[in-house]
Amino acid sequence: MTNQHAVALAGGGTGGHVMPALAVGRELRKQSPGIKLIYVGNTGSLEERLAMVEGIDFFSVSIKPLRRGVLFPNLAVPFLAGNSIIQARKILRQNNVKMVFGSGGFSSWPACAAARFMRLPYYLTDGNAYPGLVTRLLGRKAAKIYIAFDQTKDYFGSNANNFLLTGFPVSDSIGRLNKHEARIALGLDPDRITLLATGGSGGARTINQAISGAKDALIEQGYNLIWQTGKQWETENATDTNSSRNFLVEKFLEPARMAAAIAAADIAVTRCGIMTLSELAVAGLPALLVPFPYSAEGHQEANAQAVEMAGGGIMIRDKDLTPERLLQTLNETINQGTLARMSANFLKLARPDAARLIAANMLGTVNA
C-alpha cells in the first residue's frame, strides 16, 4: 500500500470499541511502515483522547448515540447521523482515504456509512455472537467482517465469504508483562494476591458498590486492590485506605496501565463485554463474571456462560453481587487453589493474533 493513501479508523463510545481500532491501527503500521492513519469519531470523546496518545490525526463528526427509554433527546439523532455522513465523506476525500476500519459503537457509523456511499472498501469487527447495530446495518456491503463467533454469520444470510473468524483484536501488550514487575510499576505490594475490579470505561454500579463495601476487608485479608471505577462513578470516598501500596483506584486506566493491571492481577471481577473478556483470555486471568443484565439480546450473559463453561471464570448475576458474596466467592476460589486451572482454561479461549490477522487481511485485500 503506497504512503499517499490513508486508512481511517472508526469506533467509539466505550473503550471496548476504541481499543480494537487502535490495536488494528498499530498492526497496520507494523505491516505497512509509513502508512497514514486517521481516526474519525466524536469530539471530546475517549476515542479522540486515545487517538492523540497514539499519534493519530483525529477528525470529529457530529454524531450522538441513541438514548434508551427516552424520546425527545433522540429526535435529532437521524439528522445528526445524516449530517455526520456528509462530514465524514469530506474528511475521507481530503485525506485520500483508501479504506475504513470500523470497530463498532455509534461513532463508527459516519466513516463506515460514508465509505459505503463512496464505494470505498470498509471493514468491520464485531466480537459478539449477536452483532451490534452498526454491523447489522452496514455488514452486508462490508468488504470483510472479522468475528469471534461463527454464529454471528446467522444474521447476514448466506454470504459466508464476507466473514473471517479471527477473534477480537486486543493490544499486543496484553499478556506479556511480568506479574512482579507490573505490581511494582503500579506502586503495589509485589507479594500480595491482587484483585482487579473493573466495569469498563463507563463503570458498573453493581461492581463499584460491591467493591466499595468490601475494600477494607479485602485489604485486611491480604489483597492488593486495583479498581477502575469508570468515568461516571465518584471516587472521592473511594481513596480512604490503610495503605496506598495495597490499593490503586482510578476512573480510567489508560491502555498501558490496564495492561499492567491485568498482568499484576491474580483474579478479576468484571463485566462481560467481548473486549474485556478477550483481554483476560489472552492474559489467562481468571475472573468473577458479572454480566450487564440489560445488554442487547443478553449477549454479556452469553459471553459469561461461555467462559464459565470453559472453566475460566465464575458467573455471578448482577442482582446477586453483594460485598459479602464477592468476599465469599473470592476466598473460596483462592483457598481451593483453582487459579492455575482457571487460568489454563481461559487461555484456551484466547486469540492473541486477531489484530495481526485483521491487518494482514485488510492490506492483502486492498493490494490484491
PENOR-V467725 format. One record per residue. NEAR is the number of other C-alpha atoms within 12 Angstrom. Layout:
near=NEAR
near=NEAR
This chain:
near=25
near=17
near=17
near=15
near=25
near=34
near=48
near=49
near=54
near=52
near=50
near=42
near=32
near=35
near=41
near=39
near=43
near=45
near=49
near=47
near=52
near=45
near=41
near=45
near=45
near=34
near=31
near=34
near=28
near=19
near=22
near=26
near=16
near=18
near=27
near=30
near=40
near=41
near=50
near=52
near=48
near=37
near=23
near=20
near=30
near=35
near=43
near=34
near=28
near=33
near=39
near=20
near=17
near=25
near=18
near=28
near=25
near=32
near=35
near=37
near=35
near=31
near=36
near=32
near=27
near=22
near=14
near=12
near=8
near=9
near=11
near=11
near=15
near=18
near=15
near=18
near=20
near=19
near=15
near=26
near=31
near=23
near=23
near=33
near=32
near=27
near=28
near=43
near=33
near=24
near=33
near=41
near=22
near=17
near=26
near=24
near=37
near=36
near=44
near=50
near=54
near=52
near=56
near=46
near=39
near=39
near=44
near=51
near=51
near=49
near=58
near=50
near=42
near=37
near=41
near=29
near=22
near=24
near=20
near=28
near=33
near=44
near=49
near=54
near=59
near=48
near=42
near=45
near=33
near=31
near=36
near=32
near=24
near=35
near=40
near=27
near=21
near=34
near=39
near=27
near=27
near=35
near=34
near=37
near=44
near=45
near=38
near=35
near=30
near=23
near=19
near=32
near=31
near=19
near=24
near=24
near=15
near=12
near=19
near=22
near=17
near=26
near=35
near=31
near=31
near=32
near=37
near=47
near=47
near=47
near=41
near=30
near=27
near=38
near=32
near=22
near=25
near=21
near=29
near=24
near=20
near=30
near=36
near=24
near=23
near=34
near=25
near=32
near=29
near=26
near=21
near=26
near=32
near=40
near=44
near=48
near=50
near=50
near=44
near=44
near=37
near=27
near=30
near=35
near=31
near=32
near=43
near=42
near=29
near=33
near=39
near=35
near=22
near=30
near=38
near=25
near=25
near=33
near=31
near=19
near=21
near=24
near=34
near=41
near=50
near=49
near=45
near=42
near=40
near=30
near=25
near=18
near=28
near=22
near=23
near=13
near=15
near=29
near=23
near=17
near=23
near=19
near=20
near=19
near=25
near=36
near=37
near=42
near=40
near=34
near=29
near=32
near=32
near=26
near=32
near=25
near=28
near=41
near=34
near=33
near=50
near=49
near=39
near=42
near=46
near=40
near=43
near=50
near=50
near=51
near=50
near=47
near=42
near=49
near=42
near=49
near=52
near=46
near=46
near=50
near=41
near=38
near=44
near=38
near=47
near=48
near=48
near=46
near=46
near=46
near=44
near=33
near=26
near=18
near=23
near=20
near=17
near=20
near=27
near=34
near=32
near=30
near=39
near=39
near=25
near=28
near=40
near=28
near=18
near=24
near=30
near=40
near=44
near=36
near=36
near=32
near=28
near=32
near=19
near=19
near=33
near=24
near=25
near=20
near=25
near=39
near=30
near=20
near=27
near=37
near=24
near=16
near=25
near=27
near=13
near=13
near=16
near=25
near=30
near=22
near=21
near=34
near=32
near=24
near=28
near=34
near=28
near=22
near=35
near=34
near=36
near=31
near=26
near=35
near=40
near=33
near=28
near=43
near=39
near=27
near=29
near=37
near=36
near=17
near=19
near=23
near=15
near=9
